[in-house]
Every structure is written in structure tokens, then in C-alpha cells.
Amino acid sequence: MPQLDPSPWFALLVFSWLVFLTIAIPKTLNHEFPNEPTPLATETDKTSHWTWSW
């Protein structure tokens, strides 16, 4: 049964993980967002209660 022979599949697995770890991970870690998030204001708006007419 050739599918149980680990030699070609293991080499392919190791090679694909080496490519992933050397190319894809540094590209995603170097990604920068164009706009930095601004913190929300700590002050709350002063709201008044609406008095119902009935």
C-alpha cells in the first residue's frame, strides 16, 4: 500500500511547513495598518431626560 509509506509524504509536509514559516509568517507579521486606532473620549455626553406629554 503506497499511501502508508511515509517517506514522500513526510518530505512534502516538512518542505511545505518550511516554506510557510519562512515566507508567509514574516509577511503577515510585518503588515501595518494605514490608520492607527484612536482612543475613545473618556467624557460622556450630558443627556437630559425627555418628559413625555401625557
C-alpha positions in Angstrom: 0.0 0.0 0.0 1.8 3.1 -1.2 -0.2 5.6 0.9 1.2 4.1 4.1 4.8 4.8 3.0 5.7 7.9 5.0 8.8 8.9 3.1 7.4 11.0 0.2 4.5 12.5 2.3 6.7 13.4 5.2 9.2 15.2 3.0 6.4 17.1 1.3 4.9 18.0 4.7 8.3 19.3 6.0 9.1 21.2 2.9 5.7 22.9 2.8 6.0 23.9 6.5 9.5 25.3 5.9 8.1 27.4 3.0 5.2 28.6 5.2 7.4 29.5 8.1 10.0 31.3 6.1 7.7 33.2 3.7 4.2 33.6 5.0 4.7 34.3 8.7 7.2 37.2 8.3 5.0 38.8 5.6 2.0 38.8 8.0 4.0 40.0 11.0 5.3 42.9 9.0 1.9 44.1 8.0 1.0 47.6 9.2 -2.4 49.2 9.3 -2.6 52.5 7.5 -4.7 54.2 10.2 -3.9 53.8 13.9 -7.0 53.4 16.0 -7.8 56.5 18.1 -8.8 56.0 21.7 -12.4 56.9 22.6 -13.1 60.0 24.6 -13.5 59.4 28.3 -16.0 62.1 28.8 -19.7 61.1 28.5 -22.3 63.2 26.8 -24.6 65.0 29.0 -28.1 63.9 28.1 -31.4 65.1 29.6 -34.5 63.1 30.1 -37.3 63.6 27.8 -40.5 64.5 29.5 -43.5 62.8 27.9 -46.5 64.9 27.2 -49.1 62.5 28.6 
